[in-house]
Amino acid sequence: MTSRMDHIRGIQHDAVSAWFEANVPGVALPLTFELIAGGHSNLTFKATDADGQRYVLRRPPLYQVLATAHDMGREHKIIAALADTDVPVPQAFGLCEDEQVNERPFYVMDFVDGKVVRNRKHAAALTPEVRWTASQSIAETLAHIHAVDVDEVGLGDLGRKEDYIARQLRRWLRQFEESKTQDRPQIQEVHDHLVARIPEQGQAGIVHGDYRLDNCMLSDEGEVLAVLDWELCTLGDRNADVAQLLVYWAEPDDSEFALDDPPTGEAGFASRAEMFDLYSEVSGREIDNFGYYMAFGYWKLACILEGVYSRYVGGAMGDKAPPQGADSFVARVDALVEMATSAAEQVA
């Protein structure tokens, strides 16, 4: 029987436990589940078995699931395909697409024991040497992601390889329109400006889509142990991924931040310019017209956060709200729209 202690929103305890027993080798029932803090879209749970072995279960939000979002099969496919590459990912154990088990599809992967540096308090607990090592490893790992031969690892059919920016502009404008809580004319204006100036795309590769420090698990020394949160991953223009990282990558003297409490706002991390150089050195790639990609990155994140805010307001994010309160998203979307507008004005 399921006790009250086993009840947690988003997990059908008995059915999910039965799935674990049938699909995860060596699992010892009973399981306990805990919603892991962090992540503003898909819900991430830690599952612990009777022997203390830990796993991670990922599933979509409880409600308001947009048609093109939160594809568990896609995330699972990516992680499984990258297992034998230079990209550090957790071991994937299985995907459940039978919605009778847990109301939504989910997948299970290994629990990686490391640090997630989510805010400045976490960053301040690291030595300057670890912060610099983390900067290097974050940049190098992104270069490794972009070096993967997608056809060789079985991801060549993950998405269309051409016209990435054009497709992204259409997608995120549509998602914004479907989930917006208020009218923001600048979203349309920046969109139109960027549509008219899309750079020629080079060779397509993996685009993580949400690559940043707190979507990576670090060792005590600062090395990336695992890249997490692949829900926005697709194929396309890798330059957009580099810009997205730098949109998130705050510096101590910045007046506005893409994140509420950015860990890299603490001194000791590489600067955005140094991160760009570190990535370029490892990847061996030259990026032209980078200002365009930064404008796109600010705009895209504004659209994403508007959707996140909408889901919090609608109760779709489970039992946990962000520490700053859901309304903190409004101010961040405002700031990102202004940053996107300013960056776009610099793009001829």
ChimeraX attribute file (.defattr): number of C-alpha atoms within 10 A of each C-alpha:
attribute: neighborCount
match mode: 1-to-1
recipient: residues
	/A:1	6
	/A:2	10
	/A:3	7
	/A:4	7
	/A:5	8
	/A:6	17
	/A:7	15
	/A:8	16
	/A:9	14
	/A:10	21
	/A:11	21
	/A:12	16
	/A:13	22
	/A:14	17
	/A:15	13
	/A:16	18
	/A:17	21
	/A:18	14
	/A:19	16
	/A:20	22
	/A:21	16
	/A:22	11
	/A:23	15
	/A:24	15
	/A:25	9
	/A:26	12
	/A:27	20
	/A:28	16
	/A:29	14
	/A:30	17
	/A:31	24
	/A:32	19
	/A:33	22
	/A:34	17
	/A:35	19
	/A:36	14
	/A:37	13
	/A:38	17
	/A:39	13
	/A:40	19
	/A:41	22
	/A:42	23
	/A:43	22
	/A:44	23
	/A:45	21
	/A:46	19
	/A:47	23
	/A:48	20
	/A:49	18
	/A:50	12
	/A:51	12
	/A:52	12
	/A:53	14
	/A:54	19
	/A:55	23
	/A:56	22
	/A:57	24
	/A:58	21
	/A:59	23
	/A:60	23
	/A:61	21
	/A:62	18
	/A:63	12
	/A:64	15
	/A:65	15
	/A:66	11
	/A:67	8
	/A:68	8
	/A:69	13
	/A:70	22
	/A:71	18
	/A:72	22
	/A:73	16
	/A:74	16
	/A:75	22
	/A:76	23
	/A:77	18
	/A:78	22
	/A:79	21
	/A:80	18
	/A:81	16
	/A:82	20
	/A:83	15
	/A:84	11
	/A:85	14
	/A:86	13
	/A:87	22
	/A:88	20
	/A:89	24
	/A:90	22
	/A:91	18
	/A:92	22
	/A:93	18
	/A:94	19
	/A:95	21
	/A:96	21
	/A:97	15
	/A:98	11
	/A:99	10
	/A:100	12
	/A:101	19
	/A:102	19
	/A:103	15
	/A:104	17
	/A:105	19
	/A:106	27
	/A:107	19
	/A:108	26
	/A:109	22
	/A:110	17
	/A:111	18
	/A:112	17
	/A:113	12
	/A:114	16
	/A:115	18
	/A:116	17
	/A:117	23
	/A:118	20
	/A:119	18
	/A:120	16
	/A:121	13
	/A:122	14
	/A:123	22
	/A:124	17
	/A:125	11
	/A:126	18
	/A:127	13
	/A:128	15
	/A:129	13
	/A:130	20
	/A:131	24
	/A:132	19
	/A:133	18
	/A:134	25
	/A:135	25
	/A:136	21
	/A:137	20
	/A:138	25
	/A:139	26
	/A:140	22
	/A:141	23
	/A:142	24
	/A:143	23
	/A:144	18
	/A:145	22
	/A:146	23
	/A:147	18
	/A:148	17
	/A:149	15
	/A:150	19
	/A:151	11
	/A:152	9
	/A:153	15
	/A:154	14
	/A:155	19
	/A:156	17
	/A:157	11
	/A:158	16
	/A:159	13
	/A:160	13
	/A:161	17
	/A:162	16
	/A:163	17
	/A:164	20
	/A:165	20
	/A:166	15
	/A:167	12
	/A:168	14
	/A:169	17
	/A:170	12
	/A:171	15
	/A:172	19
	/A:173	17
	/A:174	13
	/A:175	18
	/A:176	22
	/A:177	18
	/A:178	12
	/A:179	18
	/A:180	18
	/A:181	14
	/A:182	9
	/A:183	10
	/A:184	14
	/A:185	9
	/A:186	15
	/A:187	20
	/A:188	15
	/A:189	13
	/A:190	21
	/A:191	22
	/A:192	12
	/A:193	15
	/A:194	23
	/A:195	15
	/A:196	10
	/A:197	12
	/A:198	16
	/A:199	17
	/A:200	11
	/A:201	15
	/A:202	13
	/A:203	9
	/A:204	21
	/A:205	22
	/A:206	26
	/A:207	23
	/A:208	26
	/A:209	21
	/A:210	19
	/A:211	24
	/A:212	23
	/A:213	25
	/A:214	21
	/A:215	18
	/A:216	24
	/A:217	23
	/A:218	24
	/A:219	16
	/A:220	13
	/A:221	15
	/A:222	23
	/A:223	22
	/A:224	27
	/A:225	21
	/A:226	20
	/A:227	24
	/A:228	19
	/A:229	21
	/A:230	22
	/A:231	21
	/A:232	15
	/A:233	19
	/A:234	24
	/A:235	23
	/A:236	25
	/A:237	24
	/A:238	24
	/A:239	23
	/A:240	22
	/A:241	24
	/A:242	28
	/A:243	23
	/A:244	23
	/A:245	23
	/A:246	22
	/A:247	23
	/A:248	23
	/A:249	23
	/A:250	24
	/A:251	21
	/A:252	15
	/A:253	9
	/A:254	8
	/A:255	7
	/A:256	14
	/A:257	19
	/A:258	20
	/A:259	17
	/A:260	15
	/A:261	15
	/A:262	23
	/A:263	25
	/A:264	25
	/A:265	21
	/A:266	20
	/A:267	17
	/A:268	20
	/A:269	25
	/A:270	21
	/A:271	19
	/A:272	19
	/A:273	10
	/A:274	14
	/A:275	21
	/A:276	17
	/A:277	13
	/A:278	20
	/A:279	23
	/A:280	17
	/A:281	14
	/A:282	16
	/A:283	18
	/A:284	11
	/A:285	11
	/A:286	10
	/A:287	13
	/A:288	11
	/A:289	13
	/A:290	16
	/A:291	16
	/A:292	23
	/A:293	27
	/A:294	25
	/A:295	28
	/A:296	28
	/A:297	25
	/A:298	27
	/A:299	29
	/A:300	24
	/A:301	22
	/A:302	27
	/A:303	23
	/A:304	20
	/A:305	21
	/A:306	22
	/A:307	25
	/A:308	20
	/A:309	23
	/A:310	20
	/A:311	22
	/A:312	21
	/A:313	14
	/A:314	12
	/A:315	16
	/A:316	20
	/A:317	25
	/A:318	17
	/A:319	10
	/A:320	14
	/A:321	15
	/A:322	16
	/A:323	9
	/A:324	10
	/A:325	10
	/A:326	15
	/A:327	12
	/A:328	13
	/A:329	22
	/A:330	16
	/A:331	11
	/A:332	20
	/A:333	22
	/A:334	14
	/A:335	17
	/A:336	26
	/A:337	24
	/A:338	19
	/A:339	22
	/A:340	24
	/A:341	21
	/A:342	14
	/A:343	20
	/A:344	24
	/A:345	15
	/A:346	10
	/A:347	16
	/A:348	11
